[in-house]
């Protein structure tokens, strides 16, 4: 199922300073960081949040249906992300959950 989902992803390249997600937007798509670093900017004080390869952006909006709660900006000279449309992700979610559950049963059986 992951292979099928991967074929539905859109690969996007950003350069340093480009906005990937804008706070307040109503977009529900999610992004997986493939290469580079992204800074998550929120109004809260404290150390900045830096996301690296393998991390996911946009899950809060996808799950809650709320507007984007942070701005995410490309921090590296080149940042590559995989964009998954919310409709595509929600279509595959039940299948992925079943697949992961089946895999965990197989792992337990091998112990």
C-alpha positions as CSV (number, residue, x, y, z in Angstrom):
1,X,0.0,0.0,0.0
2,X,2.9,2.4,0.7
3,X,4.1,2.0,-2.9
4,X,0.7,3.0,-4.2
5,X,0.6,6.0,-1.9
6,X,4.1,7.0,-2.9
7,X,3.0,7.2,-6.6
8,X,0.3,9.7,-5.6
9,X,2.8,12.1,-3.9
10,X,4.0,15.3,-5.5
11,X,7.7,16.0,-5.2
12,X,8.3,19.8,-4.6
13,X,11.7,21.6,-4.2
14,X,11.9,24.8,-2.2
15,X,14.9,27.1,-1.7
16,X,16.0,28.8,1.5
17,X,13.3,31.3,2.7
18,X,10.4,29.8,0.7
19,X,7.2,29.3,2.6
20,X,5.9,25.8,2.5
21,X,2.9,26.2,4.8
22,X,1.5,29.6,5.8
23,X,-0.2,30.1,9.2
24,X,-4.0,30.6,8.7
25,X,-4.2,28.8,5.4
26,X,-7.1,26.3,5.0
27,X,-5.0,23.7,3.1
28,X,-5.2,20.2,4.6
29,X,-2.4,18.5,2.6
30,X,0.5,16.9,4.4
31,X,4.2,17.1,3.6
32,X,7.0,14.7,4.3
33,X,10.5,16.2,4.5
34,X,12.7,14.3,2.0
35,X,15.8,16.4,2.1
36,X,16.9,19.5,4.0
37,X,15.6,21.3,7.0
38,X,12.4,23.3,7.7
39,X,11.8,25.8,10.4
40,X,8.4,25.8,12.1
41,X,7.5,29.4,13.2
42,X,4.9,29.8,15.8
43,X,4.1,32.8,18.0
44,X,5.3,31.0,21.1
45,X,8.6,31.9,22.6
46,X,11.4,29.4,22.9
47,X,13.8,27.6,20.7
48,X,12.8,27.3,17.1
49,X,11.5,24.0,15.9
50,X,13.6,22.5,13.1
51,X,12.3,19.5,11.1
52,X,14.7,17.2,9.2
53,X,14.3,14.4,6.7
54,X,11.6,12.0,7.5
55,X,9.4,14.4,9.5
56,X,5.8,15.2,8.6
57,X,4.2,18.6,8.4
58,X,0.5,19.5,8.4
59,X,-0.9,16.6,10.4
60,X,-2.8,18.9,12.9
61,X,-4.8,20.6,10.1
62,X,-5.5,17.2,8.5
63,X,-6.8,15.7,11.7
64,X,-8.6,18.6,13.3
65,X,-9.8,20.4,10.1
66,X,-8.5,23.7,11.6
67,X,-6.5,26.3,9.7
68,X,-2.7,26.0,9.7
69,X,-1.4,26.9,13.1
70,X,2.2,27.6,12.1
71,X,4.3,28.9,9.2
72,X,6.9,26.5,7.8
73,X,9.9,27.9,6.0
74,X,12.7,26.2,4.0
75,X,15.9,26.6,6.1
76,X,18.4,24.8,3.9
77,X,19.6,26.0,0.5
78,X,17.4,23.3,-1.1
79,X,14.5,21.5,0.6
80,X,12.6,18.6,-1.0
81,X,9.3,17.5,0.3
82,X,6.6,15.0,-0.8
83,X,3.2,16.5,-0.8
84,X,0.3,14.2,-0.2
85,X,-3.2,15.6,-0.9
86,X,-5.5,15.2,2.0
87,X,-8.1,13.3,0.0
88,X,-5.4,10.8,-1.2
89,X,-4.1,10.3,2.3
90,X,-7.6,9.7,3.8
91,X,-8.3,7.2,1.0
92,X,-5.2,5.2,1.9
93,X,-5.4,5.5,5.7
94,X,-7.7,2.6,6.4
95,X,-5.7,0.3,4.2
96,X,-2.4,1.5,5.8
97,X,-3.8,0.8,9.3
98,X,-4.9,-2.7,8.3
99,X,-1.5,-3.3,6.6
100,X,0.4,-2.1,9.7
101,X,-1.8,-4.2,12.0
102,X,-1.2,-7.3,9.9
103,X,2.5,-6.7,9.9
104,X,2.5,-6.4,13.7
105,X,0.7,-9.7,14.0
106,X,3.3,-11.4,11.8
107,X,6.1,-9.9,13.9
108,X,4.4,-11.2,17.1
109,X,4.0,-14.7,15.6
110,X,7.7,-14.9,14.8
111,X,8.7,-14.2,18.4
